[in-house]
Amino acid sequence: MASDQQTPIFTFYGDDFTGSTDALEALAINGVASVLFFKLPDDAMLRQFGHCQAIGVAGESRSRSPEWMCATLPAVFRRLKEIGGQICQYKVCSTFDSSPQIGSIGRALDIGAEVFESEFVPVFAAAPRLKRYVAFANLFAAAGQCVYRIDRHPTMSRHPVTPMRESDLRLHLGNQTTRSLRSFDIRSLEAQDAGARLDALLREHPHGVLFDGMSEQSVEKSSALVWARRRRAPFVIASSGFTHGLASHWRSMGLLSATATPSQATRTDRLIVFSGSCSPVTESQIRWSLANGFTGFRIDPALIGPAAAATMDAALTALQAGRSVVIYTALGPSECVDAAGGEPLGSELGRLLRDLLLRSGVRRAIIAGGDTSSHAGQQLGIYALTVRGPLTPGAPLCEAHSHDPNLRGLELVLKGGQVGGEDFFRSVLEGKPG
């Protein structure tokens, strides 16, 4: 692919904003020129990024109902199909948390298969870089140094919105779609005749095929198998493991031009962190930062709005004194608010963050929490992101594109609740991978 390629080879829709930047990073660090839009791009927006080989749209379907998905996703998928690209990925989190009522991956599969006229839909959850693995269709994920079956994971089995109660993804997805699902397991994937085995499975006409993945090599191999069958399967349900695997396969096949990977981030003087995450991982990051020089402000979700003005004034004073700040709604699961308030809370946090950025002149910020990022991100006055540099897998430092010159070039990290080490906020401040 030449650097002036006008028709993208790949498109994707992220079911939340943090997952969208995860996919954006997977492409960018492999030398794929990529952009992530915050809404469906018009032709003028596409021309601005005409050099990009991958076009993404950040969405919020992970926190939405099947009815919302049926009303919204067909137009999204039709636009992505119109833009071009040989494969369109519906980007999901590698924890695969979803339910028939909220963030239904099965419903997305139904809609995407119809719009893209897919003979079958490949489904990937594995993301070894993020310590998420699939063996015999069962999903496993790390927490600290231990790896758990997803339905026994200390956090994901207790997720406040979509707790994972089943590790067999055939059964999990079977509760969300009536389409037939089959597993292409690690034995078939690692066999020398893997392609022939997959074709034999496809002769049984499954609507969806779940791929195992235990290593970077196995994920790349499965991505290559799907790429070779992309005319039959132009729509894929997948985590960033697939995105990494596919980009790596492109490189090995010589389909990418000379590497144009992002540069390393540099230190900034001050950092603003807004967190709506209830994750114990984010809790540890907040506690570490408060013990290591950051100034913290807790916002009571029940009182957010005009009552937050005094807190924002105090945060501005701290920033003007040269300190970095962390503004949070919860310290761990015990302080988590009712999930029904997630959208208005996230949207208000986004408005507060934008106001604080403009008043303080700070040029780097973090939003922590998947749903929070999706709702807050839409309030920032940003229309697109590109990757500035890697920090930790799944949460790159991004550059904002905005019509507002005061926000243009803002550096932003959208961090999922489970992402990053306890000193991650310092890593973002210093621009050093952590």
C-alpha positions in Angstrom: 0.0 0.0 0.0 1.5 3.3 -1.0 1.3 6.2 1.5 -1.0 8.1 -0.9 -3.6 5.3 -0.9 -7.1 6.8 -1.2 -9.3 3.8 -0.7 -8.8 2.3 2.8 -8.0 -1.3 3.1 -9.7 -1.6 6.5 -12.5 0.0 8.5 -13.7 -0.5 12.0 -16.4 0.5 14.5 -15.5 0.4 18.2 -18.3 -0.5 20.6 -16.9 2.1 23.0 -14.3 4.8 22.9 -11.5 3.1 24.8 -11.8 0.0 22.7 -11.7 2.2 19.6 -8.3 3.8 20.6 -7.1 0.2 21.4 -7.8 -0.8 17.8 -6.3 2.5 16.5 -3.1 1.8 18.4 -2.9 -1.8 17.0 -2.9 -0.4 13.5 -0.7 2.6 14.1 2.2 0.8 15.8 2.3 -1.6 12.9 2.7 1.2 10.4 -0.9 1.4 9.2 -1.9 5.1 8.7 -5.1 5.3 10.6 -7.7 7.8 12.0 -10.5 7.4 14.5 -13.6 9.6 14.0 -16.0 10.5 16.8 -18.9 10.4 14.4 -19.6 9.1 10.9 -17.2 11.1 8.6 -18.5 13.0 5.6 -16.6 13.2 2.4 -14.7 16.4 3.5 -13.5 14.7 6.7 -12.3 11.7 4.7 -10.4 13.9 2.3 -8.6 15.5 5.2 -7.3 12.1 6.1 -7.0 10.8 2.5 -3.7 9.2 3.2 -5.1 6.8 5.8 -5.3 3.1 5.1 -7.6 2.4 8.0 -10.8 4.4 9.0 -12.4 3.9 12.3 -15.5 5.3 14.1 -15.8 5.4 17.8 -19.2 4.2 19.1 -21.1 3.5 22.3 -23.0 0.3 21.5 -21.4 -1.5 24.4 -23.6 0.4 26.8 -26.7 0.4 24.6 -29.8 -1.8 24.1 -30.5 -4.1 21.2 -33.3 -1.6 20.1 -30.7 1.2 20.0 -28.4 -1.0 18.0 -31.1 -1.9 15.5 -31.9 1.8 15.1 -28.3 3.0 14.8 -25.9 0.3 13.6 -27.4 -0.4 10.1 -26.6 3.2 9.0 -23.1 3.0 10.5 -22.3 -0.2 8.8 -23.7 1.0 5.5 -21.5 4.1 5.6 -18.4 2.0 6.5 -19.3 -0.3 3.6 -19.6 2.7 1.3 -16.2 4.1 2.5 -14.6 0.9 1.3 -12.1 -1.4 2.9 -11.7 -5.1 2.4 -12.7 -6.0 5.9 -14.8 -4.2 8.5 -14.2 -5.0 12.1 -16.8 -4.5 14.8 -14.3 -3.9 17.7 -15.3 -5.4 21.0 -13.4 -5.7 24.3 -11.4 -8.8 24.7 -13.3 -9.4 28.0 -16.3 -9.9 25.7 -18.6 -8.6 28.5 -22.1 -8.1 27.0 -25.6 -9.4 27.6 -28.9 -9.8 25.7 -30.1 -6.5 27.2 -26.9 -4.3 27.0 -24.1 -4.3 24.4 -25.4 -7.4 22.7 -22.5 -8.7 20.5 -25.0 -11.2 19.0 -27.2 -8.4 17.8 -24.2 -6.6 16.2 -23.4 -9.9 14.5 -26.9 -10.2 13.1 -26.9 -6.6 11.8 -23.4 -6.7 10.4 -23.8 -10.0 8.6 -26.9 -8.7 6.9 -25.4 -5.3 5.8 -22.1 -6.8 4.6 -23.8 -9.9 3.2 -21.2 -12.1 4.9 -21.3 -15.8 4.2 -20.0 -16.3 7.8 -18.8 -14.0 10.6 -15.4 -14.7 12.2 -15.5 -14.0 15.9 -12.2 -13.3 17.9 -12.0 -12.5 21.6 -8.3 -13.4 22.2 -5.8 -10.5 22.8 -2.6 -12.0 24.1 -0.9 -8.6 24.4 -3.6 -7.8 27.0 -3.4 -11.2 28.6 -6.8 -12.4 27.3 -6.9 -15.9 25.8 -9.4 -18.3 24.2 -9.0 -22.1 24.4 -11.7 -24.4 23.1 -14.1 -21.4 22.9 -13.6 -20.6 26.5 -12.3 -17.1 27.5 -9.6 -16.5 30.1 -8.2 -13.2 31.3 -5.5 -12.2 33.7 -5.9 -10.2 36.9 -2.4 -9.4 38.3 -0.2 -12.4 37.9 -3.1 -14.9 37.7 -5.2 -16.0 34.8 -8.9 -16.7 35.4 -11.7 -18.2 33.4 -13.7 -15.1 32.6 -16.8 -16.2 34.7 -14.4 -16.5 37.7 -12.4 -13.3 37.0 -12.5 -11.1 40.2 -13.6 -8.1 38.2 -15.3 -9.2 35.1 -17.5 -11.7 36.8 -18.8 -8.8 38.9 -19.0 -6.1 36.3 -21.6 -3.6 37.4 -23.4 -3.6 34.0 -22.5 -6.8 32.2 -21.1 -9.4 34.6 -19.7 -12.4 32.7 -21.4 -15.5 34.0 -20.4 -17.9 31.1 -16.9 -18.5 29.8 -17.9 -20.7 26.8 -18.4 -18.0 24.1 -20.6 -20.2 22.0 -23.1 -20.3 24.9 -22.5 -16.7 25.8 -23.2 -15.5 22.2 -26.0 -18.1 21.9 -28.0 -16.1 24.4 -27.7 -13.0 22.1 -28.3 -14.4 18.6 -30.2 -17.3 17.0 -27.5 -17.7 14.4 -25.5 -20.9 14.4 -22.0 -20.7 16.0 -19.1 -23.1 15.6 -15.6 -23.2 17.2 -12.3 -23.4 15.3 -10.2 -24.6 18.1 -6.5 -24.4 18.8 -5.9 -28.0 17.5 -7.2 -27.1 14.1 -5.6 -23.7 14.2 -2.1 -25.1 14.9 -2.4 -27.9 12.3 -0.4 -27.8 9.1 -3.7 -28.1 7.1 -5.5 -25.3 9.1 -6.9 -23.7 6.0 -8.4 -27.0 4.7 -9.9 -27.7 8.2 -11.5 -24.2 8.2 -12.9 -24.8 4.7 -14.3 -28.1 5.9 -16.0 -26.4 8.8 -17.4 -23.7 6.5 -19.0 -26.3 4.3 -21.3 -26.9 7.3 -22.5 -23.3 6.8 -22.2 -21.9 10.3 -23.3 -18.3 10.6 -20.4 -17.5 13.0 -17.0 -19.1 13.7 -15.3 -18.5 17.0 -11.5 -18.7 16.8 -9.2 -19.8 19.6 -6.1 -17.7 20.4 -3.4 -18.5 22.9 -0.4 -16.5 21.5 0.5 -13.7 19.1 1.4 -16.4 16.6 -2.0 -18.2 16.8 -3.8 -14.9 16.5 -1.8 -13.9 13.5 -2.5 -17.2 11.9 -6.2 -17.0 12.4 -6.2 -13.4 11.1 -4.4 -14.6 8.0 -7.0 -17.4 7.5 -9.7 -14.8 7.6 -7.9 -12.4 5.3 -7.6 -15.1 2.7 -11.4 -15.5 2.9 -12.3 -11.9 3.2 -14.6 -11.9 0.2 -16.7 -14.5 2.0 -16.3 -12.8 5.4 -16.0 -9.0 5.0 -17.4 -8.4 8.5 -15.6 -9.5 11.6 -16.5 -9.4 15.3 -13.1 -9.0 17.1 -10.9 -7.6 19.8 -7.7 -5.8 19.1 -5.9 -9.1 19.1 -7.3 -9.6 15.6 -6.3 -6.1 14.6 -2.7 -6.7 15.7 -2.7 -10.1 14.0 -4.0 -8.8 10.8 -1.6 -5.8 10.6 1.3 -8.2 11.4 0.2 -10.5 8.6 0.0 -7.5 6.2 3.6 -6.7 7.1 4.8 -10.2 6.6 3.2 -10.3 3.2 4.8 -7.0 2.2 1.5 -5.3 1.9 2.5 -2.3 4.0 4.9 0.5 2.9 7.9 1.4 5.0 7.1 1.5 8.7 5.6 4.8 9.7 5.0 4.0 13.4 4.2 6.8 15.9 7.0 8.6 17.7 7.6 8.3 21.4 5.6 10.6 23.6 7.4 13.2 25.7 6.9 14.6 29.2 4.3 17.4 29.8 4.1 19.9 32.7 0.6 19.0 34.0 -2.0 16.3 33.5 -5.7 16.2 34.1 -7.3 12.9 34.9 -11.1 12.4 34.9 -12.3 9.0 36.1 -15.8 7.5 36.2 -14.3 4.0 36.5 -15.3 1.6 39.3 -12.6 -0.9 38.5 -10.2 -1.9 41.2 -7.4 -1.4 38.7 -8.3 2.2 38.3 -8.8 2.5 42.1 -5.2 1.4 42.6 -4.0 4.0 40.0 -5.9 6.8 41.7 -4.5 5.8 45.1 -1.0 5.6 43.8 -1.2 9.0 42.1 -2.6 10.7 45.2 0.3 9.2 47.2 2.8 10.4 44.6 2.2 14.1 44.0 -1.2 14.3 42.3 -3.9 16.4 43.9 -7.3 14.6 44.1 -10.9 15.7 44.0 -13.8 13.4 44.5 -17.1 14.4 42.8 -20.3 13.0 44.3 -22.2 11.6 41.3 -25.5 12.5 43.0 -24.5 16.2 43.2 -22.7 16.6 39.9 -23.8 19.7 37.8 -23.7 23.2 39.2 -22.6 21.7 42.6 -19.3 20.7 40.9 -18.3 24.3 40.3 -16.4 24.7 43.5 -14.5 21.5 42.9 -13.6 22.6 39.4 -12.4 26.0 40.8 -10.2 24.1 43.3 -8.8 21.9 40.6 -8.0 24.9 38.5 -6.2 26.5 41.4 -4.1 23.3 41.8 -3.3 23.3 38.1 -2.3 27.0 38.1 0.1 26.1 40.9 1.8 23.5 38.6 0.2 20.4 40.0 -1.5 17.5 38.2 -5.0 16.6 39.3 -7.2 13.5 39.5 -11.0 14.1 39.5 -12.9 10.9 40.2 -16.4 9.7 41.0 -15.5 6.4 42.7 -12.7 4.6 44.4 -13.4 1.1 43.4 -16.5 -1.1 43.1 -17.8 -0.3 46.6 -18.5 3.3 45.5 -19.9 2.5 42.1 -23.1 4.4 41.2 -26.2 2.9 39.7 -25.4 2.0 36.1 -28.5 3.8 34.9 -26.8 7.1 35.6 -23.8 6.3 33.5 -24.7 8.3 30.4 -25.7 11.6 32.1 -22.8 11.3 34.5 -20.2 10.6 31.7 -21.6 13.4 29.6 -21.4 15.9 32.5 -17.8 14.8 33.2 -16.9 15.5 29.6 -18.3 19.0 29.8 -16.4 19.6 33.0 -13.2 18.3 31.5 -13.6 20.5 28.4 -14.2 23.6 30.5 -11.2 22.8 32.8 -8.9 22.2 29.8 -9.9 25.6 28.2 -9.6 27.5 31.5 -6.2 25.9 32.5 -4.4 25.6 29.2 -3.4 22.0 30.1 -2.6 20.1 26.9 -2.8 16.4 28.1 -5.6 14.5 29.8 -6.9 11.1 30.6 -10.4 9.8 30.7 -10.7 6.5 32.7 -13.5 4.1 32.2 -15.0 2.6 29.1 -18.5 3.9 29.3 -17.3 7.2 30.8 -14.9 7.7 27.8 -17.7 7.0 25.3 -20.1 9.6 26.9 -17.5 12.1 28.0 -15.6 12.0 24.7 -18.5 13.2 22.8 -18.6 16.4 24.8 -15.0 17.5 24.2 -15.5 19.3 20.8 -13.2 16.8 19.1 -14.0 15.1 15.8 -11.1 12.7 15.3 -8.0 11.2 17.0 -4.7 9.9 15.6 -2.0 8.1 17.6 0.8 10.3 19.0 2.7 7.4 20.7 2.3 4.2 22.7 2.1 4.1 26.5 0.7 0.8 27.7 -1.1 -1.8 25.5 -4.7 -0.7 24.9 -4.3 3.0 25.9 -2.2 5.0 23.6 -1.5 8.8 23.7 -3.6 10.3 21.0 -3.7 13.7 19.2 -7.1 15.4 19.0 -8.4 17.0 15.9 -10.8 19.8 16.5 -12.3 22.8 14.8 -11.6 24.7 18.1 -8.0 26.0 17.9 -7.8 25.8 21.7 -8.4 22.0 21.6 -6.6 21.2 18.4 -3.5 19.1 19.2 -4.8 18.2 22.7 -3.1 15.0 23.8 -5.7 12.5 25.1 -5.7 9.0 26.6 -8.9 7.0 26.8 -8.2 4.2 29.4 -10.4 1.2 30.0 -11.0 0.3 33.6 -8.8 -2.8 33.5 -5.9 -1.2 31.6 -2.5 -0.1 33.0 -0.2 -0.5 36.0 -0.7 1.3 39.2 1.7 4.1 38.2 0.0 4.6 34.8 -1.0 8.2 35.4 2.7 9.1 36.1 3.6 7.2 32.9 1.2 9.4 30.9 2.5 12.6 32.6 6.1 11.6 31.7 5.3 10.2 28.3 7.0 7.0 29.1 5.6 3.5 28.4 4.6 1.8 31.6 
